[in-house]
């Protein structure tokens, strides 16, 4: 069974354009990785300056490998100081699973 994750980021308004560009690049590169089944970045329509990642991975090994990729390090460098608080990570489990 695949692993689904949702991550919510609260972006500082003055860094919003920088962060959105970084998320766009990260998503484009990540979806090419082996084991990345879905990796989409969304803007929240209900909360200003909020970016939501929706991810699906083949397994934990794919997630672990992703975290070692250059694109992740580059993303983290680009968005340093862009967030108001630590991201909220939701690793999902199906109801009734």
C-alpha positions in Angstrom: 0.0 0.0 0.0 1.3 3.5 -0.9 2.0 6.2 1.6 0.0 9.5 1.4 1.2 12.7 3.0 -0.2 16.2 3.2 2.0 19.0 4.3 0.8 22.6 5.1 3.1 25.6 4.9 2.3 29.1 6.3 4.3 31.4 4.1 5.3 34.9 5.1 3.5 37.3 2.7 6.7 39.1 1.7 8.3 35.8 0.6 5.2 34.3 -1.1 6.4 34.6 -4.7 9.8 33.1 -3.8 8.2 30.2 -2.0 5.7 29.5 -4.7 8.5 29.4 -7.4 10.5 27.0 -5.1 7.5 24.7 -4.6 6.8 24.7 -8.4 10.4 23.6 -9.1 10.4 21.0 -6.3 7.2 19.4 -7.6 8.4 19.3 -11.2 11.7 17.5 -10.1 10.2 15.3 -7.5 7.6 13.7 -9.6 10.4 12.3 -11.8 11.8 10.4 -8.9 11.4 6.6 -8.7 8.7 5.9 -6.2 7.0 9.3 -6.4 3.4 8.5 -7.4 2.1 12.0 -6.7 3.7 15.3 -5.7 1.5 18.3 -6.2 1.7 21.8 -4.7 -1.5 23.8 -4.2 -2.4 27.2 -3.0 -5.1 27.2 -0.3 -8.3 29.0 -1.4 -9.4 29.3 2.2 -6.3 30.6 3.8 -4.0 33.3 2.4 -0.3 32.6 2.0 -0.7 28.9 2.5 0.8 26.2 0.3 -0.3 22.6 0.6 1.8 19.6 -0.7 -0.1 16.5 -1.5 2.2 13.5 -1.9 1.9 9.8 -2.6 4.9 7.5 -2.4 5.4 3.9 -3.3 7.0 3.1 0.1 9.1 4.5 2.9 12.3 3.8 1.0 11.1 6.2 -1.8 10.5 8.9 0.9 13.9 8.4 2.5 15.6 8.6 -0.9 13.7 11.8 -1.8 14.9 13.5 1.4 18.5 12.9 0.2 18.0 14.4 -3.3 19.7 17.6 -4.4 16.3 19.1 -5.2 15.3 18.9 -1.5 18.5 20.6 -0.4 18.1 23.3 -3.0 14.4 23.8 -2.1 15.3 24.2 1.6 18.0 26.7 0.8 15.6 28.7 -1.4 12.8 28.8 1.2 14.9 29.5 4.3 13.2 32.2 6.3 10.0 32.1 4.1 7.7 30.4 6.6 6.0 31.8 9.7 6.1 28.5 11.5 7.2 24.8 11.1 5.2 23.0 8.4 2.3 20.7 9.6 2.8 17.2 8.3 -0.1 14.8 8.0 0.8 11.2 7.2 -2.6 9.7 6.2 -4.3 6.5 7.0 -7.6 5.4 5.4 -10.6 5.4 7.6 -11.3 1.8 8.6 -7.8 0.6 7.7 
